[in-house]
Amino acid sequence: MLDWKLLAGAAGIVAAVVFVIWLIFFCARRIREHLKGRELDAMEGHDFEYFCADLLEDHGFKSVEVTRGSGDYGVDVLAEKEGVTYAVQCKRYDGPVGVKAVQEAYAGRDYYDRMVGAVMTNQYFTAPAVEAAKKLKILLWDRGYLESMMEEEE
């Protein structure tokens, strides 16, 4: 006959092992997320534009094209998804993104005759930028949104 104390001890050990495995997985995931964030912040502007284009492609966007650096009329990436055309302004900043980026996406959307304008950034948006985007119907894809897109790739 099994000793109940021995059985309870074995169950406790199994529970502890499961907890340690979960803790290691959780910590490793947080470290990966932190390193990805640092990679985003270390990119040069043009590299960030190509990173955004690749991310869009990985999420089902077609005909993804990075525009030329100067004279792009405020748009860095042109793309299409499910029949909807997009003009995307990419901003790799060290601080919050303001209204100017929203205005650039708005102007570029019209210049390139696209249905949707968006701003993608490694940061977050100021309150006035959010307000302007609502008024001008520009999508705002901030750091959290980009990180969720990157997580889906794993």
Buried (B, 14 or more C-beta within 10 A) or exposed (E): EEEEEEEEEEEEEEEEEEEEEEEEEEEEEEEEEEEBBEEBBEBEEEEBBBBBBBBBBEEEBEEBEBBEEEEBBBBBBBBBBEEEBBBBBBBBBEEBBBBBBBBBBBBBBEEBEBEBBBBBBBBBBBEEBBEBBEEBEBBBBBBEBBBEBBEEEE
